[in-house]
Amino acid sequence: MGTQIAALRPIPWKTGHQSVVDPLLVASGLFSPGTGVGAVAWLATFDGRVPGRTIPWWAFLFNRAAYATTHVLPSIAVASIGAGQWWSTPVRTIAYVVSAVALNYLITALAIALVSRSSFWTTLLDNVGLAAMIPTIALNFAGGILYLLLYAQPYPVGYVIAPGLFGFVLAVRSTIADVQRQTILKDQTLDLAAQALDARDRYTESHSIRVSELAGKLGDHLELGDRECELIRTAGALHDLGKIGVRDDILNKAGPLSEEEWEIMRKHPDIGADMIAQHSALAEVAPIVRHHHERWDGSGYPAGLKGDVIPFGARILSVADSFDTITGARLYRPSLMTPIEAVEDISRRASYWYDPNVVDALREIHGLRPLEVPDRPEVPRRITTLRVIRANPGFSSLITAIAISSLGDPLTQVATLVSIYAATADPRFVALAFITQALSTVLMSTVFGGVADRFSRRGLVVALELTRAIILVATPFAVGGGVTAHVGRGTQWWLLVPILFCLAAINAIVQPARQAAVPNLVPPGQVGKANAIVAATTMLSGAVGFGLAGGLLAIFQSPYMLFIADAATFALAAAIVAGIPSLGGGLTKTPVAGALLRSWSIVAARPHLVIAAFASFLLAISFPALLALAYTMSSRDGGQTYSILELVLSFGVFVGSVAVSRYVVIGSMRTVGAGLMLTGAFS
């Protein structure tokens, strides 16, 4: 019943509807894998559209089959995971949700590709986005919570709380739907305003609407972001708003305008932009409207801007406005040119009146080849992760090496924690080891970070990664007598302390070296995005690494195997880095000694150094505390339990970093302080 209610209340989008039934289907799949969830998915997802009338029969049947497939297969696949274990429900839920979302994207992309006769992979990449994927996954996890409430809670507590959670899901849906309704209302209001403006000028019927649509297409073709394209569409709808301030006799004059009348007409971009700028929601639209009559060579109006000083949105709007002006019919004359003739006419003025990149976009929309233009300006395209990786093979190899290396780091952490705790049964010794590692990281990063630029980075990284691999291979034999040796009292566990110190010192050189190599592998405009990819890859690989550590512990029952697995990741990362032609470096002779004192001498850097030191110390304490908690929860499988807890924490760090990165205050010390206070409170 809940699923059917949710199906009847979809979220309206401009291009269709999105259902909120997935949390209910996830709960059904965990309750009744296979047939049960299949029946619910097929029978209880009617959204009110009558097949054969408001939706084609094939689409109706496809939607039912897609719902069933995306939940039946994952529910069966995860049904037997961790049977009888305390951690089975969260792990099953994670596996279920990720599998269901992935299947849904694949099936939907396949259907769209078949209907539109386009490439499957292109369609998939166009429709998969982090901004949409994270909320979808987060919403689906509500199904796991529903299952826990109904299955694990004593009756009738779960049956009282579960409807409240379902109500919360519907409330979220209602809020999103309200936002969408406001967006649709805004779009319709803009269309109405554009029609009103065009109605006043009897020569330009529907001109603003057509300009808005073409400007949006040009923005999409130039691969601008969704937000930028929306701003340009809005500017297109309102670009002639300033004509309200032009007299009717000038606006509707059949013949050519006099010089005095032209002076009045040239004021309309400023008039419109000033009106728009008074509304905060449209403030970014004002410059586009103000400068849409500027020309590339500086001969336009109102400000005579030249070249790339003209806002890019205004350059797009200029081409769209000109194209519609010479192709649109008027009441007193037919259209001046056909679309192809208009494109060629505008092309002749590229680099004089118009930005050649925008002209090329117009040509490509009409199936014509790009112009051959020397000194072409750079297009401020949206820099996507996929574009950065595809366009820069060297960076692609580096990010692969970083992902593999980061995958192995948690293996050593878990192996060390479990080995010391199993040998001493005292979390204080575990804390000692990781405090040593933290101090090594802080001190060595400050002192030896500059080493990365004194040598060839590629050779340095390869040598140090292989050194780490050799140390890790030797660790089981030095500490416990072999890879399969029993972990317990009598082992030389204290050797792990200097080993951790050495590994941290090496990492203090390798990590800055890899980060410093990024500008050598990508164009200047992509460095920021590339650094963000490095950070996200490190976090995600670390999260997967903790899951891998738990799995290896469950299989081999010995933490020493984790050292060998980590050594393999470092060796593989070294091999990949060795294949990159160059990572730069070797160009500086800056003395390394005294780096800590030099850093401390910078007053603005002192708070960062102090907080970094305290945070490293507190994080070092948190590892053994979490391990002790894991062994308290499950004395037999403490290592696996710890890995799962770290996996959850790592996922939380990733989600938090994505959320915080959307706010400007991410770089402020207030954010750091608030984060530490919240961490302390929750701990």
Summary of the structure (lengths in Angstrom):
residues: 683
radius of gyration: 30.8
end to end distance: 39.7
largest distance: 101.9
contacts: 2205
relative contact order: 0.06
helix: 73%
strand: 2%
